[in-house]
């Protein structure tokens, strides 16, 4: 993770150095929402990872005194996601996580030269489907707790 963050920061600095003065007129170019959100989504994900480790791994935040039980994962998850702001934060963070592989997988395939005019649309669909599957899998837990499907 540290290498990924370092590479992202270096790429951002190189991008800013390449064009230190902003464009006068902003024209729409072919970018996706996922690609435009990579930097801010990454910042949100770092904040989420820190919160998640303090929350569900250590029980330091998000629990009332005595509510967190070490190694009682199921009980801790039920208690954690019963608090709607916490569950909502997890869902939003998973949305940011979903955007990351959506853009990242596509970029990786493009970098490896696997895209062509013939298969470009299919590769974009594959990267988005993978991202959506990851999103649905991760948000199924807080949604299930909030909906009362887990007791």
C-alpha positions, 0 to 999 in steps of 0.5 A: 500500500505504501508503494502505491501511495508513493507512486500516486503522489509522485504521479500527481507531482509530475502531472502538476509540474507538467502543467503548472499554469491551469488551462484558461478554458476547460474542454471535455476530454475522454475521461471517466468519472473513475479516472477523475476521482482517483486522487480523491478516492485514494485519499478517502481510501487511506482515511477509510483504512485507518478508520477500519483498523481502529474500528473493527480491528482494535475497537478504539472508535465507533463503539461504546465502552465495553461494546467491542469484544476481542475476536467476537467478529460477528457481534462486533460487525452487528454492533458496528453497522447498526450505527447508520453513519458508520455503515454509510461511511463504509458504503461510500468508502466502498464506492471509492474502492469500486472506482479504483479497480474500475479505472485501474484494471482498465489502465493496466490492460491498456498499459500491457497493450491488451486493448485494441479497437476491436476489444476496447469496449469489452475490456472496459466492461470487464473492468467495470463488472469486476469493480461492481462485483467487489462493491456489491460484495463489500456493501452486502455486509453493512446493508444486511445489518442495516436492513435487519437481515442479520441478527 
